Amino acid sequence: MTALAHEVIPVVENEPVLELDELLWRTWKAMELPEGCRAEIIEGAIEVSPTGRRRHGILVNRLRRALEAQLADSAFSAYQDVNVVHRRKLWIPDLFVATDDLDEIPDEEGLGVDAVGVALVMELVSPGQRNIERDRVRKRREYARAGIPVYVIVDDFDQDGAVLVLTAPNPAKGTYEDEHRVPYGNDAVIPSGPAKGFAIGKTVTGA
C-alpha cells in the first residue's frame, strides 16, 4: 500500500532536501510495521509491501550464493535486507553489492548504507501490476538518480521471463543510458564493476 501519493519531480544533484522528503523520512522512522512487511520511501511516497513469495525467496538465495562465489576473492560482498539511503529516500533492494565493511559507507543517521557506496542493486519482480511497475519504473528512476552504477532486474513477468541489465546512470535525468535485455534461457552478464562477468542464466532462473 502507499502511504502518501505524489507527483513525480526530477531530482537535481545537490538540491536541498524538500519538506515532503523530510516529512516522509520522519514518518518512516516512526512507523510500526506488522510482521512480514517492509516499508520503503520511493518517489515521494512510503510504500509498504509484504516479504516475497516462495519463488522470490528461491531466486534471491540462488543469486546471493552465486554472487558470493563470484566476489570471493574481492573486497566486495552481496547483501540483502539492508536499507540503502539517498537524500531522505530509502530502499530495501532484494540484493546489492558493496564493500566487505559496510561501516565504511554509513548513512548520516546510521539506519543503513549510503547509496554512494553501492556498486550494484538487484530486484526480483513480484506479481501484481503495482509491484511490477515499482521495480521496472519507479525504482529504476530512483537508483539512477542515486548514481548506482548497475541495476539488474530479474523479471518473471517480461513475456516468458527476462533479465534487464542497466548501466551508465544519468542522475540528473533519472535514467540509465545503457540497457541490455536477455530472455530467460540465455546468460545475462554484468559488464562492469566488482561483479563484472557474473552471469545470470538457467541455474538461477530455472528457465
C-alpha positions in Angstrom: 0.0 0.0 0.0 1.1 3.6 -0.5 1.1 6.0 2.5 1.3 9.2 0.5 0.7 10.0 -3.2 2.7 12.5 -5.1 3.6 14.0 -8.4 7.0 12.8 -9.7 9.5 15.6 -9.8 13.0 15.1 -11.2 15.8 15.3 -8.7 18.7 17.6 -9.3 22.1 16.7 -7.8 22.9 18.7 -4.7 19.3 20.1 -4.5 18.2 20.7 -0.9 16.1 18.1 0.8 12.4 19.1 0.3 9.9 19.5 3.1 8.0 16.5 1.9 11.1 14.4 1.9 11.8 15.3 5.5 8.2 14.6 6.5 8.3 11.2 4.8 11.6 10.4 6.5 10.2 11.2 10.0 7.1 9.3 9.3 9.0 6.2 8.1 11.2 6.3 11.2 8.1 6.3 13.4 6.3 3.5 11.7 5.5 0.2 13.4 5.0 -2.4 10.7 3.2 -5.7 11.0 5.5 -8.8 11.0 6.4 -9.8 7.5 6.1 -6.3 6.0 8.7 -3.7 5.0 8.5 0.0 4.1 10.4 2.0 1.5 10.4 5.6 0.5 10.1 5.7 -3.3 9.5 8.9 -5.3 7.6 10.9 -2.6 5.7 8.0 -1.1 6.1 5.5 1.6 5.3 2.0 0.1 4.6 -0.9 2.4 4.9 -4.4 0.9 5.0 -8.0 2.2 8.0 -10.2 2.1 8.4 -12.2 -1.0 6.7 -15.5 -2.0 8.5 -18.8 -2.3 9.7 -18.3 -5.9 11.1 -14.9 -4.9 13.0 -16.4 -2.0 14.4 -19.2 -4.1 15.7 -16.8 -6.7 17.2 -14.4 -4.2 19.1 -17.2 -2.4 20.4 -18.6 -5.7 21.6 -15.2 -6.7 23.2 -14.4 -3.4 25.1 -17.7 -3.3 26.3 -17.3 -6.9 27.3 -13.7 -6.2 29.2 -14.6 -3.1 31.2 -17.2 -5.1 31.9 -14.5 -7.8 33.1 -12.0 -5.3 35.0 -14.4 -3.1 38.5 -13.0 -4.0 37.4 -9.4 -4.0 36.9 -6.7 -1.3 33.1 -6.8 -2.0 30.2 -8.8 -0.7 26.5 -9.4 -1.5 23.8 -8.2 0.9 20.1 -8.4 1.4 17.6 -7.0 3.9 19.6 -3.8 4.4 18.4 -0.3 4.0 20.0 1.8 1.2 19.7 5.5 1.8 20.0 8.5 -0.5 18.9 12.0 0.4 15.9 11.0 2.6 14.9 8.3 0.1 15.2 4.7 1.4 15.1 1.4 -0.5 15.5 -2.3 0.5 16.9 -4.0 -2.6 16.5 -7.7 -2.9 20.3 -7.8 -3.2 23.1 -5.3 -3.5 26.9 -5.3 -3.8 29.1 -3.1 -1.6 32.4 -3.3 0.2 33.0 -6.0 2.7 32.9 -3.5 5.6 29.6 -1.6 5.4 30.8 0.6 8.3 32.8 2.4 5.7 29.7 3.7 4.0 27.1 4.7 6.7 24.2 6.9 6.1 24.1 10.0 8.3 21.7 8.6 10.8 23.1 5.1 10.9 19.9 3.4 9.6 21.5 1.7 6.6 24.2 2.3 4.0 24.6 5.4 1.8 23.9 4.7 -1.9 27.2 6.3 -2.8 28.9 3.1 -1.7 26.6 0.6 -3.5 28.1 -0.8 -6.7 25.1 -2.9 -7.9 21.4 -3.5 -7.0 19.2 -6.3 -8.0 15.4 -6.5 -7.8 13.3 -9.7 -8.5 9.9 -8.6 -9.8 7.0 -9.7 -7.7 3.5 -10.4 -9.2 0.9 -7.6 -9.3 0.8 -4.5 -11.5 2.0 -2.1 -8.8 4.9 -4.4 -7.8 5.9 -4.8 -11.5 5.7 -1.0 -12.1 7.7 -0.3 -8.9 10.7 -2.3 -10.0 10.6 -1.6 -13.7 9.8 2.2 -13.5 9.9 3.9 -10.1 13.0 2.1 -8.6 14.7 2.3 -12.0 14.4 6.1 -11.8 15.4 6.3 -8.1 18.5 4.1 -8.5 19.6 6.2 -11.5 19.1 9.4 -9.5 21.3 8.0 -6.8 24.0 7.2 -9.3 24.1 3.4 -8.6 26.3 2.1 -11.4 24.5 -1.2 -12.2 20.8 -2.1 -11.8 19.7 -5.6 -12.6 16.0 -6.6 -12.9 15.1 -10.3 -12.9 11.6 -10.3 -14.3 9.4 -13.5 -14.5 6.7 -11.3 -16.0 8.5 -9.9 -19.0 7.0 -12.2 -21.6 8.5 -15.7 -20.8 10.9 -14.1 -18.4 13.9 -11.8 -18.9 16.9 -10.2 -17.1 17.4 -6.5 -17.7 20.9 -5.1 -17.1 21.0 -1.3 -16.8 24.3 0.7 -16.6 25.6 4.2 -17.1 23.2 6.1 -14.8 22.3 9.7 -15.5 21.3 11.1 -12.1 20.0 14.5 -13.5 17.6 12.7 -15.8 16.8 9.7 -13.6 17.7 7.3 -16.4 20.2 4.6 -17.3 21.8 5.3 -20.6 22.6 1.7 -21.4 20.3 -1.3 -21.1 20.6 -4.9 -22.2 17.6 -7.3 -22.1 18.3 -11.0 -22.1 15.4 -13.5 -22.3 15.5 -16.5 -19.8 17.5 -19.4 -21.2 20.5 -17.2 -22.0 23.2 -15.7 -19.8 22.8 -12.1 -18.8 26.3 -10.9 -17.9 27.3 -8.0 -15.7 29.5 -5.7 -17.8 31.3 -3.7 -15.2 32.0 -3.1 -11.5 33.1 -5.6 -8.8 30.6 -8.2 -10.2 31.9 -7.9 -13.8 31.5 -11.2 -15.6 28.8 -12.5 -13.3 26.3 -14.4 -15.4 22.6 -14.9 -14.6 21.3 -17.9 -16.5 19.3 -21.1 -16.2 21.0 -22.2 -13.0 19.4 -19.1 -11.3 16.1 -18.6 -13.2 15.4 -22.3 -13.8 14.3 -21.5 -17.4 
